[in-house]
Amino acid sequence: MSGRPGELRHRFVSLLSARGVLLEVISRLVGYSKTAVTEEVHRKQIRPVFQTGAVVMDGIFDADPQRP
């Protein structure tokens, strides 16, 4: 793999995100103390993490309202 350090970091974030690694873990691995920086800088690369969360939330809120 060749590329500038920033490009390598983006690829790293993208690969971890695609495997479902938690945003907090990705943030620590790339050297950010908070997830906000990871979200802002790598928004496109972490889309799979957000999609996974959205699917889980859909499952929670799409439950049958007739069930207790």
N, CA, C, O and CB atoms as a CASP TS submission, in Angstrom:
PFRMAT TS
TARGET T0000
AUTHOR 0000-0000-0000
METHOD Language model
MODEL 1
PARENT N/A
ATOM      1  N   MET     1       0.838  -1.179   0.000  1.00  0.00           N
ATOM      2  CA  MET     1       0.000   0.000   0.000  1.00  0.00           C
ATOM      3  C   MET     1       0.881   1.240   0.000  1.00  0.00           C
ATOM      4  O   MET     1       1.791   1.378   0.818  1.00  0.00           O
ATOM      5  CB  MET     1      -0.952  -0.001   1.211  1.00  0.00           C
ATOM      6  N   SER     2       0.599   2.115  -0.910  1.00  0.00           N
ATOM      7  CA  SER     2       1.329   3.372  -0.904  1.00  0.00           C
ATOM      8  C   SER     2       0.347   4.497  -0.644  1.00  0.00           C
ATOM      9  O   SER     2      -0.865   4.324  -0.771  1.00  0.00           O
ATOM     10  CB  SER     2       2.088   3.591  -2.240  1.00  0.00           C
ATOM     11  N   GLY     3       0.870   5.625  -0.288  1.00  0.00           N
ATOM     12  CA  GLY     3       0.008   6.763  -0.037  1.00  0.00           C
ATOM     13  C   GLY     3       0.507   7.603   1.107  1.00  0.00           C
ATOM     14  O   GLY     3       1.400   7.209   1.858  1.00  0.00           O
ATOM     15  N   ARG     4      -0.075   8.746   1.221  1.00  0.00           N
ATOM     16  CA  ARG     4       0.284   9.640   2.320  1.00  0.00           C
ATOM     17  C   ARG     4      -0.294   9.097   3.622  1.00  0.00           C
ATOM     18  O   ARG     4      -1.234   8.302   3.603  1.00  0.00           O
ATOM     19  CB  ARG     4      -0.227  11.084   2.053  1.00  0.00           C
ATOM     20  N   PRO     5       0.271   9.529   4.762  1.00  0.00           N
ATOM     21  CA  PRO     5      -0.227   9.038   6.055  1.00  0.00           C
ATOM     22  C   PRO     5      -1.736   9.244   6.247  1.00  0.00           C
ATOM     23  O   PRO     5      -2.416   8.376   6.793  1.00  0.00           O
ATOM     24  CB  PRO     5       0.516   9.729   7.176  1.00  0.00           C
ATOM     25  N   GLY     6      -2.250  10.376   5.804  1.00  0.00           N
ATOM     26  CA  GLY     6      -3.686  10.621   5.940  1.00  0.00           C
ATOM     27  C   GLY     6      -4.524   9.637   5.154  1.00  0.00           C
ATOM     28  O   GLY     6      -5.576   9.195   5.616  1.00  0.00           O
ATOM     29  N   GLU     7      -4.057   9.296   3.961  1.00  0.00           N
ATOM     30  CA  GLU     7      -4.773   8.315   3.142  1.00  0.00           C
ATOM     31  C   GLU     7      -4.748   6.937   3.802  1.00  0.00           C
ATOM     32  O   GLU     7      -5.744   6.214   3.794  1.00  0.00           O
ATOM     33  CB  GLU     7      -4.160   8.240   1.730  1.00  0.00           C
ATOM     34  N   LEU     8      -3.612   6.590   4.365  1.00  0.00           N
ATOM     35  CA  LEU     8      -3.511   5.299   5.052  1.00  0.00           C
ATOM     36  C   LEU     8      -4.438   5.253   6.268  1.00  0.00           C
ATOM     37  O   LEU     8      -5.059   4.228   6.550  1.00  0.00           O
ATOM     38  CB  LEU     8      -2.056   5.033   5.486  1.00  0.00           C
ATOM     39  N   ARG     9      -4.522   6.370   6.977  1.00  0.00           N
ATOM     40  CA  ARG     9      -5.416   6.432   8.138  1.00  0.00           C
ATOM     41  C   ARG     9      -6.865   6.257   7.692  1.00  0.00           C
ATOM     42  O   ARG     9      -7.629   5.537   8.334  1.00  0.00           O
ATOM     43  CB  ARG     9      -5.243   7.774   8.895  1.00  0.00           C
ATOM     44  N   HIS    10      -7.247   6.913   6.594  1.00  0.00           N
ATOM     45  CA  HIS    10      -8.614   6.771   6.072  1.00  0.00           C
ATOM     46  C   HIS    10      -8.904   5.324   5.698  1.00  0.00           C
ATOM     47  O   HIS    10      -9.983   4.807   5.985  1.00  0.00           O
ATOM     48  CB  HIS    10      -8.825   7.683   4.851  1.00  0.00           C
ATOM     49  N   ARG    11      -7.943   4.677   5.061  1.00  0.00           N
ATOM     50  CA  ARG    11      -8.135   3.269   4.687  1.00  0.00           C
ATOM     51  C   ARG    11      -8.277   2.393   5.931  1.00  0.00           C
ATOM     52  O   ARG    11      -9.124   1.501   5.984  1.00  0.00           O
ATOM     53  CB  ARG    11      -6.956   2.774   3.822  1.00  0.00           C
ATOM     54  N   PHE    12      -7.445   2.658   6.917  1.00  0.00           N
ATOM     55  CA  PHE    12      -7.484   1.911   8.170  1.00  0.00           C
ATOM     56  C   PHE    12      -8.859   2.050   8.828  1.00  0.00           C
ATOM     57  O   PHE    12      -9.464   1.057   9.231  1.00  0.00           O
ATOM     58  CB  PHE    12      -6.374   2.400   9.128  1.00  0.00           C
ATOM     59  N   VAL    13      -9.344   3.288   8.931  1.00  0.00           N
ATOM     60  CA  VAL    13     -10.658   3.547   9.522  1.00  0.00           C
ATOM     61  C   VAL    13     -11.745   2.844   8.714  1.00  0.00           C
ATOM     62  O   VAL    13     -12.651   2.237   9.285  1.00  0.00           O
ATOM     63  CB  VAL    13     -10.936   5.067   9.592  1.00  0.00           C
ATOM     64  N   SER    14     -11.657   2.925   7.404  1.00  0.00           N
ATOM     65  CA  SER    14     -12.654   2.307   6.538  1.00  0.00           C
ATOM     66  C   SER    14     -12.697   0.790   6.727  1.00  0.00           C
ATOM     67  O   SER    14     -13.776   0.203   6.818  1.00  0.00           O
ATOM     68  CB  SER    14     -12.363   2.645   5.077  1.00  0.00           C
ATOM     69  N   LEU    15     -11.534   0.164   6.784  1.00  0.00           N
ATOM     70  CA  LEU    15     -11.489  -1.289   6.964  1.00  0.00           C
ATOM     71  C   LEU    15     -12.057  -1.713   8.314  1.00  0.00           C
ATOM     72  O   LEU    15     -12.818  -2.677   8.395  1.00  0.00           O
ATOM     73  CB  LEU    15     -10.056  -1.791   6.828  1.00  0.00           C
ATOM     74  N   LEU    16     -11.691  -1.001   9.365  1.00  0.00           N
ATOM     75  CA  LEU    16     -12.220  -1.332  10.693  1.00  0.00           C
ATOM     76  C   LEU    16     -13.728  -1.124  10.747  1.00  0.00           C
ATOM     77  O   LEU    16     -14.459  -1.946  11.300  1.00  0.00           O
ATOM     78  CB  LEU    16     -11.534  -0.481  11.773  1.00  0.00           C
ATOM     79  N   SER    17     -14.180  -0.026  10.171  1.00  0.00           N
ATOM     80  CA  SER    17     -15.605   0.278  10.170  1.00  0.00           C
ATOM     81  C   SER    17     -16.385  -0.791   9.413  1.00  0.00           C
ATOM     82  O   SER    17     -17.452  -1.220   9.854  1.00  0.00           O
ATOM     83  CB  SER    17     -15.858   1.657   9.553  1.00  0.00           C
ATOM     84  N   ALA    18     -15.853  -1.216   8.282  1.00  0.00           N
ATOM     85  CA  ALA    18     -16.523  -2.240   7.479  1.00  0.00           C
ATOM     86  C   ALA    18     -16.655  -3.558   8.234  1.00  0.00           C
ATOM     87  O   ALA    18     -17.557  -4.349   7.958  1.00  0.00           O
ATOM     88  CB  ALA    18     -15.764  -2.465   6.179  1.00  0.00           C
ATOM     89  N   ARG    19     -15.757  -3.794   9.186  1.00  0.00           N
ATOM     90  CA  ARG    19     -15.805  -5.016  10.001  1.00  0.00           C
ATOM     91  C   ARG    19     -16.638  -4.840  11.266  1.00  0.00           C
ATOM     92  O   ARG    19     -16.734  -5.757  12.081  1.00  0.00           O
ATOM     93  CB  ARG    19     -14.398  -5.446  10.379  1.00  0.00           C
ATOM     94  N   GLY    20     -17.245  -3.654  11.432  1.00  0.00           N
ATOM     95  CA  GLY    20     -18.131  -3.437  12.570  1.00  0.00           C
ATOM     96  C   GLY    20     -17.447  -3.055  13.866  1.00  0.00           C
ATOM     97  O   GLY    20     -18.052  -3.157  14.933  1.00  0.00           O
ATOM     98  N   VAL    21     -16.191  -2.615  13.799  1.00  0.00           N
ATOM     99  CA  VAL    21     -15.483  -2.193  15.009  1.00  0.00           C
ATOM    100  C   VAL    21     -16.157  -0.931  15.547  1.00  0.00           C
ATOM    101  O   VAL    21     -16.501  -0.032  14.779  1.00  0.00           O
ATOM    102  CB  VAL    21     -13.959  -1.937  14.719  1.00  0.00           C
ATOM    103  N   LEU    22     -16.342  -0.865  16.845  1.00  0.00           N
ATOM    104  CA  LEU    22     -17.005   0.273  17.475  1.00  0.00           C
ATOM    105  C   LEU    22     -16.259   1.576  17.217  1.00  0.00           C
ATOM    106  O   LEU    22     -15.030   1.599  17.161  1.00  0.00           O
ATOM    107  CB  LEU    22     -17.137   0.040  18.970  1.00  0.00           C
ATOM    108  N   LEU    23     -17.007   2.648  17.064  1.00  0.00           N
ATOM    109  CA  LEU    23     -16.431   3.962  16.798  1.00  0.00           C
ATOM    110  C   LEU    23     -15.440   4.377  17.875  1.00  0.00           C
ATOM    111  O   LEU    23     -14.413   4.982  17.568  1.00  0.00           O
ATOM    112  CB  LEU    23     -17.529   4.998  16.683  1.00  0.00           C
ATOM    113  N   GLU    24     -15.731   4.063  19.128  1.00  0.00           N
ATOM    114  CA  GLU    24     -14.840   4.411  20.234  1.00  0.00           C
ATOM    115  C   GLU    24     -13.492   3.714  20.090  1.00  0.00           C
ATOM    116  O   GLU    24     -12.445   4.298  20.370  1.00  0.00           O
ATOM    117  CB  GLU    24     -15.483   4.043  21.576  1.00  0.00           C
ATOM    118  N   VAL    25     -13.531   2.470  19.653  1.00  0.00           N
ATOM    119  CA  VAL    25     -12.296   1.701  19.465  1.00  0.00           C
ATOM    120  C   VAL    25     -11.502   2.274  18.294  1.00  0.00           C
ATOM    121  O   VAL    25     -10.290   2.461  18.396  1.00  0.00           O
ATOM    122  CB  VAL    25     -12.611   0.199  19.224  1.00  0.00           C
ATOM    123  N   ILE    26     -12.177   2.549  17.194  1.00  0.00           N
ATOM    124  CA  ILE    26     -11.507   3.136  16.033  1.00  0.00           C
ATOM    125  C   ILE    26     -10.847   4.453  16.422  1.00  0.00           C
ATOM    126  O   ILE    26      -9.704   4.713  16.045  1.00  0.00           O
ATOM    127  CB  ILE    26     -12.508   3.355  14.873  1.00  0.00           C
ATOM    128  N   SER    27     -11.554   5.276  17.166  1.00  0.00           N
ATOM    129  CA  SER    27     -11.013   6.576  17.581  1.00  0.00           C
ATOM    130  C   SER    27      -9.722   6.414  18.368  1.00  0.00           C
ATOM    131  O   SER    27      -8.740   7.114  18.119  1.00  0.00           O
ATOM    132  CB  SER    27     -12.039   7.338  18.421  1.00  0.00           C
ATOM    133  N   ARG    28      -9.730   5.495  19.313  1.00  0.00           N
ATOM    134  CA  ARG    28      -8.515   5.274  20.112  1.00  0.00           C
ATOM    135  C   ARG    28      -7.365   4.761  19.252  1.00  0.00           C
ATOM    136  O   ARG    28      -6.220   5.178  19.424  1.00  0.00           O
ATOM    137  CB  ARG    28      -8.798   4.280  21.246  1.00  0.00           C
ATOM    138  N   LEU    29      -7.671   3.857  18.328  1.00  0.00           N
ATOM    139  CA  LEU    29      -6.625   3.272  17.496  1.00  0.00           C
ATOM    140  C   LEU    29      -5.963   4.286  16.564  1.00  0.00           C
ATOM    141  O   LEU    29      -4.782   4.158  16.243  1.00  0.00           O
ATOM    142  CB  LEU    29      -7.199   2.143  16.683  1.00  0.00           C
ATOM    143  N   VAL    30      -6.724   5.295  16.131  1.00  0.00           N
ATOM    144  CA  VAL    30      -6.140   6.310  15.242  1.00  0.00           C
ATOM    145  C   VAL    30      -5.601   7.500  16.011  1.00  0.00           C
ATOM    146  O   VAL    30      -5.105   8.458  15.419  1.00  0.00           O
ATOM    147  CB  VAL    30      -7.170   6.784  14.236  1.00  0.00           C
ATOM    148  N   GLY    31      -5.700   7.438  17.346  1.00  0.00           N
ATOM    149  CA  GLY    31      -5.060   8.453  18.171  1.00  0.00           C
ATOM    150  C   GLY    31      -5.918   9.621  18.572  1.00  0.00           C
ATOM    151  O   GLY    31      -5.393  10.646  19.008  1.00  0.00           O
ATOM    152  N   TYR    32      -7.229   9.500  18.439  1.00  0.00           N
ATOM    153  CA  TYR    32      -8.123  10.571  18.867  1.00  0.00           C
ATOM    154  C   TYR    32      -8.692  10.241  20.237  1.00  0.00           C
ATOM    155  O   TYR    32      -9.053   9.095  20.505  1.00  0.00           O
ATOM    156  CB  TYR    32      -9.261  10.787  17.842  1.00  0.00           C
ATOM    157  N   SER    33      -8.771  11.238  21.098  1.00  0.00           N
ATOM    158  CA  SER    33      -9.288  10.990  22.437  1.00  0.00           C
ATOM    159  C   SER    33     -10.815  10.985  22.479  1.00  0.00           C
ATOM    160  O   SER    33     -11.412  10.467  23.424  1.00  0.00           O
ATOM    161  CB  SER    33      -8.755  12.030  23.393  1.00  0.00           C
ATOM    162  N   LYS    34     -11.443  11.558  21.460  1.00  0.00           N
ATOM    163  CA  LYS    34     -12.907  11.605  21.409  1.00  0.00           C
ATOM    164  C   LYS    34     -13.396  11.140  20.051  1.00  0.00           C
ATOM    165  O   LYS    34     -12.691  11.254  19.048  1.00  0.00           O
ATOM    166  CB  LYS    34     -13.422  13.028  21.705  1.00  0.00           C
ATOM    167  N   THR    35     -14.612  10.614  20.031  1.00  0.00           N
ATOM    168  CA  THR    35     -15.165  10.112  18.777  1.00  0.00           C
ATOM    169  C   THR    35     -15.565  11.242  17.831  1.00  0.00           C
ATOM    170  O   THR    35     -15.680  11.017  16.627  1.00  0.00           O
ATOM    171  CB  THR    35     -16.366   9.229  19.057  1.00  0.00           C
ATOM    172  N   ALA    36     -15.775  12.437  18.345  1.00  0.00           N
ATOM    173  CA  ALA    36     -16.221  13.547  17.498  1.00  0.00           C
ATOM    174  C   ALA    36     -15.236  13.827  16.364  1.00  0.00           C
ATOM    175  O   ALA    36     -15.647  14.110  15.239  1.00  0.00           O
ATOM    176  CB  ALA    36     -16.412  14.807  18.339  1.00  0.00           C
ATOM    177  N   VAL    37     -13.952  13.748  16.656  1.00  0.00           N
ATOM    178  CA  VAL    37     -12.940  13.994  15.617  1.00  0.00           C
ATOM    179  C   VAL    37     -13.012  12.899  14.560  1.00  0.00           C
ATOM    180  O   VAL    37     -12.958  13.179  13.362  1.00  0.00           O
ATOM    181  CB  VAL    37     -11.511  14.059  16.233  1.00  0.00           C
ATOM    182  N   THR    38     -13.134  11.665  15.001  1.00  0.00           N
ATOM    183  CA  THR    38     -13.234  10.554  14.054  1.00  0.00           C
ATOM    184  C   THR    38     -14.468  10.735  13.177  1.00  0.00           C
ATOM    185  O   THR    38     -14.403  10.543  11.963  1.00  0.00           O
ATOM    186  CB  THR    38     -13.293   9.195  14.799  1.00  0.00           C
ATOM    187  N   GLU    39     -15.584  11.102  13.784  1.00  0.00           N
ATOM    188  CA  GLU    39     -16.808  11.305  13.019  1.00  0.00           C
ATOM    189  C   GLU    39     -16.654  12.423  12.003  1.00  0.00           C
ATOM    190  O   GLU    39     -17.099  12.287  10.864  1.00  0.00           O
ATOM    191  CB  GLU    39     -17.964  11.608  13.950  1.00  0.00           C
ATOM    192  N   GLU    40     -16.040  13.508  12.390  1.00  0.00           N
ATOM    193  CA  GLU    40     -15.898  14.668  11.504  1.00  0.00           C
ATOM    194  C   GLU    40     -14.904  14.401  10.371  1.00  0.00           C
ATOM    195  O   GLU    40     -15.196  14.674   9.207  1.00  0.00           O
ATOM    196  CB  GLU    40     -15.451  15.890  12.308  1.00  0.00           C
ATOM    197  N   VAL    41     -13.743  13.874  10.713  1.00  0.00           N
ATOM    198  CA  VAL    41     -12.674  13.703   9.731  1.00  0.00           C
ATOM    199  C   VAL    41     -12.911  12.492   8.827  1.00  0.00           C
ATOM    200  O   VAL    41     -12.595  12.526   7.638  1.00  0.00           O
ATOM    201  CB  VAL    41     -11.336  13.563  10.440  1.00  0.00           C
ATOM    202  N   HIS    42     -13.462  11.435   9.393  1.00  0.00           N
ATOM    203  CA  HIS    42     -13.598  10.174   8.658  1.00  0.00           C
ATOM    204  C   HIS    42     -15.061   9.798   8.435  1.00  0.00           C
ATOM    205  O   HIS    42     -15.393   8.614   8.378  1.00  0.00           O
ATOM    206  CB  HIS    42     -12.888   9.054   9.407  1.00  0.00           C
ATOM    207  N   ARG    43     -15.925  10.784   8.310  1.00  0.00           N
ATOM    208  CA  ARG    43     -17.366  10.532   8.205  1.00  0.00           C
ATOM    209  C   ARG    43     -17.704   9.477   7.152  1.00  0.00           C
ATOM    210  O   ARG    43     -18.456   8.545   7.437  1.00  0.00           O
ATOM    211  CB  ARG    43     -18.091  11.822   7.879  1.00  0.00           C
ATOM    212  N   LYS    44     -17.168   9.606   5.957  1.00  0.00           N
ATOM    213  CA  LYS    44     -17.481   8.661   4.884  1.00  0.00           C
ATOM    214  C   LYS    44     -16.970   7.256   5.213  1.00  0.00           C
ATOM    215  O   LYS    44     -17.633   6.263   4.914  1.00  0.00           O
ATOM    216  CB  LYS    44     -16.875   9.144   3.558  1.00  0.00           C
ATOM    217  N   GLN    45     -15.794   7.181   5.827  1.00  0.00           N
ATOM    218  CA  GLN    45     -15.201   5.882   6.106  1.00  0.00           C
ATOM    219  C   GLN    45     -15.884   5.136   7.237  1.00  0.00           C
ATOM    220  O   GLN    45     -15.764   3.913   7.315  1.00  0.00           O
ATOM    221  CB  GLN    45     -13.760   6.050   6.428  1.00  0.00           C
ATOM    222  N   ILE    46     -16.595   5.828   8.117  1.00  0.00           N
ATOM    223  CA  ILE    46     -17.241   5.143   9.244  1.00  0.00           C
ATOM    224  C   ILE    46     -18.725   4.891   9.004  1.00  0.00           C
ATOM    225  O   ILE    46     -19.449   4.503   9.921  1.00  0.00           O
ATOM    226  CB  ILE    46     -17.067   5.955  10.512  1.00  0.00           C
ATOM    227  N   ARG    47     -19.170   5.105   7.796  1.00  0.00           N
ATOM    228  CA  ARG    47     -20.582   4.881   7.472  1.00  0.00           C
ATOM    229  C   ARG    47     -21.061   3.487   7.867  1.00  0.00           C
ATOM    230  O   ARG    47     -22.168   3.381   8.396  1.00  0.00           O
ATOM    231  CB  ARG    47     -20.810   5.091   5.988  1.00  0.00           C
ATOM    232  N   PRO    48     -20.295   2.397   7.645  1.00  0.00           N
ATOM    233  CA  PRO    48     -20.776   1.073   8.066  1.00  0.00           C
ATOM    234  C   PRO    48     -21.078   0.978   9.555  1.00  0.00           C
ATOM    235  O   PRO    48     -22.013   0.277   9.940  1.00  0.00           O
ATOM    236  CB  PRO    48     -19.760   0.029   7.705  1.00  0.00           C
ATOM    237  N   VAL    49     -20.314   1.663  10.407  1.00  0.00           N
ATOM    238  CA  VAL    49     -20.591   1.641  11.841  1.00  0.00           C
ATOM    239  C   VAL    49     -21.952   2.267  12.115  1.00  0.00           C
ATOM    240  O   VAL    49     -22.739   1.737  12.899  1.00  0.00           O
ATOM    241  CB  VAL    49     -19.486   2.382  12.627  1.00  0.00           C
ATOM    242  N   PHE    50     -22.226   3.397  11.467  1.00  0.00           N
ATOM    243  CA  PHE    50     -23.512   4.060  11.658  1.00  0.00           C
ATOM    244  C   PHE    50     -24.648   3.218  11.093  1.00  0.00           C
ATOM    245  O   PHE    50     -25.724   3.154  11.688  1.00  0.00           O
ATOM    246  CB  PHE    50     -23.503   5.441  11.002  1.00  0.00           C
ATOM    247  N   GLN    51     -24.422   2.572   9.955  1.00  0.00           N
ATOM    248  CA  GLN    51     -25.463   1.742   9.357  1.00  0.00           C
ATOM    249  C   GLN    51     -25.792   0.557  10.255  1.00  0.00           C
ATOM    250  O   GLN    51     -26.958   0.192  10.408  1.00  0.00           O
ATOM    251  CB  GLN    51     -25.029   1.251   7.971  1.00  0.00           C
ATOM    252  N   THR    52     -24.774  -0.037  10.843  1.00  0.00           N
ATOM    253  CA  THR    52     -25.007  -1.160  11.758  1.00  0.00           C
ATOM    254  C   THR    52     -25.848  -0.699  12.940  1.00  0.00           C
ATOM    255  O   THR    52     -26.796  -1.376  13.338  1.00  0.00           O
ATOM    256  CB  THR    52     -23.665  -1.759  12.253  1.00  0.00           C
ATOM    257  N   GLY    53     -25.499   0.451  13.498  1.00  0.00           N
ATOM    258  CA  GLY    53     -26.286   1.003  14.606  1.00  0.00           C
ATOM    259  C   GLY    53     -27.714   1.294  14.198  1.00  0.00           C
ATOM    260  O   GLY    53     -28.644   1.062  14.971  1.00  0.00           O
ATOM    261  N   ALA    54     -27.897   1.799  12.993  1.00  0.00           N
ATOM    262  CA  ALA    54     -29.243   2.113  12.513  1.00  0.00           C
ATOM    263  C   ALA    54     -30.082   0.845  12.362  1.00  0.00           C
ATOM    264  O   ALA    54     -31.269   0.844  12.687  1.00  0.00           O
ATOM    265  CB  ALA    54     -29.172   2.861  11.175  1.00  0.00           C
ATOM    266  N   VAL    55     -29.480  -0.216  11.876  1.00  0.00           N
ATOM    267  CA  VAL    55     -30.196  -1.483  11.725  1.00  0.00           C
ATOM    268  C   VAL    55     -30.637  -2.006  13.088  1.00  0.00           C
ATOM    269  O   VAL    55     -31.762  -2.480  13.241  1.00  0.00           O
ATOM    270  CB  VAL    55     -29.313  -2.527  11.010  1.00  0.00           C
ATOM    271  N   VAL    56     -29.759  -1.920  14.064  1.00  0.00           N
ATOM    272  CA  VAL    56     -30.100  -2.362  15.418  1.00  0.00           C
ATOM    273  C   VAL    56     -31.254  -1.532  15.970  1.00  0.00           C
ATOM    274  O   VAL    56     -32.207  -2.079  16.525  1.00  0.00           O
ATOM    275  CB  VAL    56     -28.872  -2.261  16.352  1.00  0.00           C
ATOM    276  N   MET    57     -31.168  -0.219  15.818  1.00  0.00           N
ATOM    277  CA  MET    57     -32.235   0.650  16.330  1.00  0.00           C
ATOM    278  C   MET    57     -33.553   0.392  15.597  1.00  0.00           C
ATOM    279  O   MET    57     -34.615   0.417  16.219  1.00  0.00           O
ATOM    280  CB  MET    57     -31.835   2.133  16.188  1.00  0.00           C
ATOM    281  N   ASP    58     -33.501   0.145  14.290  1.00  0.00           N
ATOM    282  CA  ASP    58     -34.717  -0.195  13.555  1.00  0.00           C
ATOM    283  C   ASP    58     -35.364  -1.439  14.143  1.00  0.00           C
ATOM    284  O   ASP    58     -36.585  -1.509  14.280  1.00  0.00           O
ATOM    285  CB  ASP    58     -34.409  -0.410  12.066  1.00  0.00           C
ATOM    286  N   GLY    59     -34.540  -2.419  14.491  1.00  0.00           N
ATOM    287  CA  GLY    59     -35.065  -3.642  15.093  1.00  0.00           C
ATOM    288  C   GLY    59     -35.719  -3.390  16.439  1.00  0.00           C
ATOM    289  O   GLY    59     -36.719  -4.021  16.781  1.00  0.00           O
ATOM    290  N   ILE    60     -35.155  -2.470  17.197  1.00  0.00           N
ATOM    291  CA  ILE    60     -35.715  -2.147  18.513  1.00  0.00           C
ATOM    292  C   ILE    60     -37.053  -1.422  18.373  1.00  0.00           C
ATOM    293  O   ILE    60     -38.027  -1.762  19.044  1.00  0.00           O
ATOM    294  CB  ILE    60     -34.728  -1.286  19.321  1.00  0.00           C
ATOM    295  N   PHE    61     -37.087  -0.427  17.503  1.00  0.00           N
ATOM    296  CA  PHE    61     -38.288   0.402  17.399  1.00  0.00           C
ATOM    297  C   PHE    61     -39.318  -0.131  16.425  1.00  0.00           C
ATOM    298  O   PHE    61     -40.430   0.391  16.355  1.00  0.00           O
ATOM    299  CB  PHE    61     -37.910   1.779  16.997  1.00  0.00           C
ATOM    300  N   ASP    62     -38.968  -1.156  15.676  1.00  0.00           N
ATOM    301  CA  ASP    62     -39.907  -1.734  14.730  1.00  0.00           C
ATOM    302  C   ASP    62     -40.626  -2.930  15.340  1.00  0.00           C
ATOM    303  O   ASP    62     -41.294  -3.689  14.638  1.00  0.00           O
ATOM    304  CB  ASP    62     -39.187  -2.145  13.451  1.00  0.00           C
ATOM    305  N   ALA    63     -40.486  -3.089  16.636  1.00  0.00           N
ATOM    306  CA  ALA    63     -41.133  -4.200  17.325  1.00  0.00           C
ATOM    307  C   ALA    63     -42.646  -4.054  17.251  1.00  0.00           C
ATOM    308  O   ALA    63     -43.170  -2.948  17.116  1.00  0.00           O
ATOM    309  CB  ALA    63     -40.671  -4.274  18.791  1.00  0.00           C
ATOM    310  N   ASP    64     -43.321  -5.152  17.339  1.00  0.00           N
ATOM    311  CA  ASP    64     -44.777  -5.179  17.292  1.00  0.00           C
ATOM    312  C   ASP    64     -45.345  -4.415  18.482  1.00  0.00           C
ATOM    313  O   ASP    64     -45.110  -4.808  19.625  1.00  0.00           O
ATOM    314  CB  ASP    64     -45.299  -6.632  17.278  1.00  0.00           C
ATOM    315  N   PRO    65     -46.094  -3.325  18.245  1.00  0.00           N
ATOM    316  CA  PRO    65     -46.640  -2.527  19.344  1.00  0.00           C
ATOM    317  C   PRO    65     -47.675  -3.280  20.177  1.00  0.00           C
ATOM    318  O   PRO    65     -48.009  -2.844  21.278  1.00  0.00           O
ATOM    319  CB  PRO    65     -47.260  -1.268  18.798  1.00  0.00           C
ATOM    320  N   GLN    66     -48.185  -4.397  19.672  1.00  0.00           N
ATOM    321  CA  GLN    66     -49.176  -5.182  20.413  1.00  0.00           C
ATOM    322  C   GLN    66     -48.528  -6.043  21.498  1.00  0.00           C
ATOM    323  O   GLN    66     -49.197  -6.493  22.428  1.00  0.00           O
ATOM    324  CB  GLN    66     -49.965  -6.069  19.453  1.00  0.00           C
ATOM    325  N   ARG    67     -47.219  -6.265  21.368  1.00  0.00           N
ATOM    326  CA  ARG    67     -46.520  -7.069  22.389  1.00  0.00           C
ATOM    327  C   ARG    67     -46.178  -6.206  23.581  1.00  0.00           C
ATOM    328  O   ARG    67     -45.863  -5.025  23.435  1.00  0.00           O
ATOM    329  CB  ARG    67     -45.237  -7.711  21.813  1.00  0.00           C
ATOM    330  N   PRO    68     -46.239  -6.804  24.777  1.00  0.00           N
ATOM    331  CA  PRO    68     -45.891  -6.023  25.984  1.00  0.00           C
ATOM    332  C   PRO    68     -44.429  -5.697  26.060  1.00  0.00           C
ATOM    333  O   PRO    68     -43.989  -5.050  27.011  1.00  0.00           O
ATOM    334  CB  PRO    68     -46.289  -6.769  27.227  1.00  0.00           C
TER
END
